Amino acid sequence: MRVIRTNSFSKNVKRYKKDKTLISRLRKQVNKIAENPEIGDFLRGEKKGERKIYISPFRLLYSYDKKRDILYLLDFDKRSRIYKKK
């Protein structure tokens, strides 16, 4: 499976890179998603195909393209900020 990170995702992960435990938990969740991309809950509204995973107190937004077998890591931030961006 190919994993593509958006600029928004990379920028926000870089902001929290000093928190080693958070980055470790994020990596574990990304590995779980790569094994089973359907574990996350769908976002409500018009964001078709986008899913979310809770990594306390953050949200990881992603989508999966079955045809091409690509996982898109869309965004990673605190709940109070992440949904305002969309």
C-alpha positions in Angstrom: 0.0 0.0 0.0 1.2 3.4 -0.9 0.9 6.2 1.7 0.6 9.9 0.6 0.9 12.7 3.2 -0.7 16.0 2.4 1.1 19.3 3.2 -1.4 20.0 6.0 -0.7 16.6 7.6 3.1 17.0 7.4 3.0 20.6 8.7 0.9 19.7 11.7 3.0 16.6 12.6 6.1 18.7 12.4 4.5 21.1 15.0 4.2 18.2 17.5 7.4 16.3 16.7 9.0 17.1 20.1 6.3 14.9 21.7 7.8 11.5 21.1 4.9 9.6 22.7 2.4 11.3 20.5 4.4 10.6 17.4 4.8 7.0 18.4 1.0 6.6 18.9 0.4 8.3 15.6 2.7 5.8 13.8 1.0 2.9 15.5 -2.4 4.2 14.3 -1.1 4.8 10.7 0.2 1.2 10.7 -3.3 -0.1 11.9 -5.0 2.0 9.2 -2.6 0.6 6.5 -3.6 -3.0 7.6 -7.3 -2.2 7.7 -8.3 1.1 6.2 -11.9 0.7 7.2 -11.4 1.0 11.0 -12.0 4.8 11.1 -15.4 6.4 11.3 -16.7 8.4 8.3 -17.0 12.1 8.6 -20.5 13.5 8.4 -21.6 15.8 5.7 -20.2 16.2 2.2 -16.7 14.8 2.9 -17.4 11.5 1.1 -14.8 8.9 1.7 -12.9 10.8 4.5 -12.5 9.0 7.8 -11.3 10.0 11.2 -9.3 8.3 14.0 -9.1 9.6 17.5 -5.6 9.8 19.0 -6.2 11.6 22.3 -6.7 14.7 22.1 -6.1 14.8 18.4 -7.9 13.6 15.2 -6.3 12.0 12.2 -8.2 12.5 9.0 -7.6 10.1 6.1 -9.1 8.6 3.0 -8.4 5.4 1.1 -8.6 4.7 -2.6 -9.3 1.0 -3.0 -8.8 0.9 -6.8 -5.2 2.3 -6.6 -4.5 0.9 -3.1 -3.4 4.4 -1.8 -3.9 5.7 1.7 -4.1 9.6 1.9 -3.2 11.1 5.3 -5.1 14.3 5.0 -4.8 16.2 8.3 -3.8 15.8 12.0 -4.7 18.3 14.7 -6.7 19.0 17.8 -10.5 18.6 17.5 -11.1 22.3 18.1 -9.0 23.2 15.1 -9.4 20.3 12.6 -13.1 20.7 11.8 -12.8 24.5 11.4 -10.4 24.0 8.5 -12.8 21.9 6.5 
